[in-house]
Amino acid sequence: MKKSYYQPEDLSKFKNISDWSPELGAKFFEYYNTVFEEGALSAREKSLIALAVAHVVHCPYCIDAYTKDGLQRGIAKEEMMEAVHVGAAIQSGATLVHGVQMMGIHDKLSM
């Protein structure tokens, strides 16, 4: 059976990114962990945002991690799917709004 480029077991090795650059790795993880602390947004809200963004940027590792995180935080499957739809709507809108640029160029060049 053909192996996928994506290896789920690699997610558990994420901490190893510091091995070849300890200083930068430490700075990244300090920032990353700080971002996900309780703040103006709850850790639960941040988990849903991360799940939506993970889908938009097509990161299977992040999808796995934040689906698991969401389950641990008691986030219902309906909430997860709604967050994914929010991400999809924003991504679709961002694609479509560039159509305005295309329309302007078309009108300018076809005069």
C-alpha positions in Angstrom: 0.0 0.0 0.0 1.3 3.4 -0.9 2.3 5.6 2.0 1.0 9.2 2.2 3.3 12.1 2.4 1.4 13.0 5.6 2.5 10.7 8.4 0.2 11.1 11.5 3.0 10.0 13.8 5.0 13.0 12.8 2.7 15.2 14.9 4.2 13.7 18.1 7.7 14.7 16.8 6.8 18.4 16.4 8.8 19.2 19.6 11.9 18.0 17.7 11.9 21.1 15.5 14.1 22.7 18.2 16.8 20.0 17.8 18.6 21.8 14.9 17.9 25.3 16.2 17.3 25.3 19.9 17.2 29.1 20.4 14.6 29.7 17.6 12.7 26.6 18.6 12.5 27.8 22.2 11.3 31.2 21.0 8.7 29.7 18.8 7.3 27.4 21.5 7.2 30.2 24.0 5.2 32.3 21.6 3.0 29.4 20.5 2.1 28.4 24.1 1.5 32.0 25.1 -0.9 32.5 22.2 -3.1 29.6 23.4 -3.3 30.7 27.1 -6.5 32.2 28.4 -6.8 35.8 27.5 -9.4 38.0 26.0 -10.4 34.8 24.2 -10.9 31.6 26.1 -8.6 28.6 25.3 -11.8 26.9 24.0 -12.5 29.8 21.5 -8.8 29.7 20.4 -9.0 26.0 19.8 -12.0 26.5 17.5 -10.2 29.3 15.6 -7.1 27.1 15.3 -9.3 24.3 13.9 -10.9 26.6 11.3 -7.5 28.0 10.3 -6.0 24.5 10.1 -8.6 23.7 7.4 -8.0 26.9 5.5 -4.2 26.4 5.4 -4.7 22.7 4.7 -2.6 21.4 7.6 -3.5 17.8 8.4 -1.3 17.8 11.5 -3.1 20.9 12.8 -6.5 19.4 12.0 -5.6 16.3 14.0 -4.2 18.3 16.9 -7.1 20.7 17.2 -9.8 18.1 16.6 -8.3 16.2 19.6 -7.9 19.5 21.6 -11.5 20.4 20.9 -12.7 17.0 22.0 -10.7 17.4 25.3 -12.3 20.8 25.8 -15.8 19.5 25.3 -16.4 21.1 21.9 -19.2 19.4 20.1 -18.9 18.1 16.6 -21.5 20.6 15.4 -19.4 23.5 16.8 -16.3 22.1 15.1 -18.1 21.8 11.7 -19.5 25.3 12.1 -16.0 26.7 12.7 -14.8 24.8 9.5 -17.6 26.4 7.6 -16.6 29.9 8.9 -13.1 29.3 7.6 -14.4 28.0 4.3 -16.7 31.1 3.9 -13.8 33.5 4.6 -11.5 31.6 2.2 -14.3 31.6 -0.5 -15.0 35.3 0.0 -11.3 36.2 -0.2 -11.1 34.3 -3.5 -14.2 35.9 -4.9 -13.3 39.5 -3.8 -10.2 39.2 -6.0 -12.8 39.0 -8.9 -13.2 42.7 -8.5 -9.6 43.1 -9.5 -10.1 40.9 -12.5 -13.3 42.9 -13.5 -11.4 46.1 -13.3 -8.4 44.9 -15.3 -10.8 43.3 -17.9 -12.7 46.6 -18.3 -9.5 48.6 -18.5 -7.9 46.4 -21.1 -11.0 45.7 -23.2 -11.8 49.4 -23.8 
